[in-house]
Amino acid sequence: MRNAQAPWSGFDSRAYVNANYLELHDEDAEIISIMRDHFGDYFREHHQDPVDQDPVIGIDMGAGANLYPALAMLPWCKEITLVERSSRNLGYLESQLESYDENWDQFWVTLRENPEYRAYDGDPREKFREVVHVVPGDLLDLDLVAERGPWSVGTMFFVAESMTTEREEFDRGVASFMRALAPGAPFFAAFMEHSEGYRVGDEFFPACDVGESEVYESLEPFAGKIDTLRLKRLKAPGNLREGYSGMIVAYGRRNLDSDIPVDR
Ligand SMILES: C[S@@+](CC[C@H](N)C(=O)[O-])C[C@H]1O[C@@H](n2cnc3c(N)ncnc32)[C@H](O)[C@@H]1O
């Protein structure tokens, strides 16, 4: 099933939040602990000069009904763009702008275990309201980047492999995310490993069967040179989300190459 064939307008955001983010699961806590150190280290070292851009602007690609990637960028960003294709997820995200739901507080508390997050002493709800913008968009549409990017920090959680069965669309999705980032920009991405697809509410959504080597290959042209591209596999605890064998996180910084072929 290609990306355009999946029933995105039937994505049940509330059912998805209830299943995945009402409580903080162990695997998300582990992901957050890696991500907060990656972003915290980067911004501590580059606070004068975040990828030569001022202000810092962030993007979460395919934000769906998950606010924690945006919360992870919040302390440093003057603007955060949440790009999403599904109308119901767009509605969910819009509903969170004014004052996000209490279930997201535990994610913020976990981020604040890192001192760089604790150093931000503002009200996260107020900052979220001020800086976050929800934008309907398609990850596979390169015009988005030309019109609004490049971004100085970015996240993409369970999107490129969880939107199609096709390897070519997976690669294109990863490439599109990485192209949205400015040279040197720190990024953090998460992937379901060997997913067979997933059910949300009454609808079934496609997934592309990828493992560590496919994730590495898709990112290496965009992140392999400036810094070590890091991958970590988290083992799935029981049957939290059906039909997959684990999760993979990949993080690093966008490289400085400008001559990557556009069809990658
Ligand atoms: C498995 S969900 C992940 C949602 C969220 N990022 C998370 O961490 O839970 C996949 C998301 O990708 C979105 N999506 C699917 N195709 C897309 C596309 N072409 N462009 C942008 N988002 C897309 C879906 O609507 C959905 O929100």
The ligand as a Tripos MOL2 file, in Angstrom:
@<TRIPOS>MOLECULE
LIG
   27    29     1     0     0
SMALL
NO_CHARGES

@<TRIPOS>ATOM
      1 C1          2.6400    6.0400   13.2640 C.3       1 LIG1
      2 S1          2.1020    7.6890   13.1260 S.3       1 LIG1
      3 C2          3.3760    8.5280   14.0680 C.3       1 LIG1
      4 C3          2.8430    9.7860   14.6880 C.3       1 LIG1
      5 C4          3.7570   10.4980   15.6690 C.3       1 LIG1
      6 N1          4.9090   11.0980   14.9980 N.3       1 LIG1
      7 C5          4.2220    9.6340   16.8050 C.2       1 LIG1
      8 O1          5.4050    9.6870   17.1590 O.co2     1 LIG1
      9 O2          3.4250    8.9230   17.4090 O.co2     1 LIG1
     10 C6          2.4950    8.1290   11.4570 C.3       1 LIG1
     11 C7          2.1420    9.5690   11.1700 C.3       1 LIG1
     12 O3          2.5970    9.9240    9.8540 O.3       1 LIG1
     13 C8          1.6140   10.7590    9.2550 C.3       1 LIG1
     14 N2          1.8200   10.7210    7.8060 N.ar      1 LIG1
     15 C9          1.5350    9.7300    6.9420 C.ar      1 LIG1
     16 N3          1.8920   10.0490    5.6910 N.ar      1 LIG1
     17 C10         2.4380   11.2910    5.7620 C.ar      1 LIG1
     18 C11         2.9850   12.1700    4.8030 C.ar      1 LIG1
     19 N4          3.0600   11.8280    3.5150 N.pl3     1 LIG1
     20 N5          3.4370   13.3660    5.2060 N.ar      1 LIG1
     21 C12         3.3590   13.7300    6.5170 C.ar      1 LIG1
     22 N6          2.8430   12.9360    7.4870 N.ar      1 LIG1
     23 C13         2.3880   11.7200    7.1110 C.ar      1 LIG1
     24 C14         0.3330   10.1180    9.7140 C.3       1 LIG1
     25 O4         -0.7980   10.9260    9.5320 O.3       1 LIG1
     26 C15         0.6510    9.8450   11.1720 C.3       1 LIG1
     27 O5          0.3950   10.9690   11.9660 O.3       1 LIG1
@<TRIPOS>BOND
     1     1     2 1
     2     2     3 1
     3     2    10 1
     4     3     4 1
     5     4     5 1
     6     5     6 1
     7     5     7 1
     8     7     8 2
     9     7     9 1
    10    10    11 1
    11    11    12 1
    12    11    26 1
    13    12    13 1
    14    13    14 1
    15    13    24 1
    16    14    15 ar
    17    14    23 ar
    18    15    16 ar
    19    16    17 ar
    20    17    18 ar
    21    17    23 ar
    22    18    19 1
    23    18    20 ar
    24    20    21 ar
    25    21    22 ar
    26    22    23 ar
    27    24    25 1
    28    24    26 1
    29    26    27 1
@<TRIPOS>SUBSTRUCTURE
     1 LIG1         1 GROUP 0 **** ****
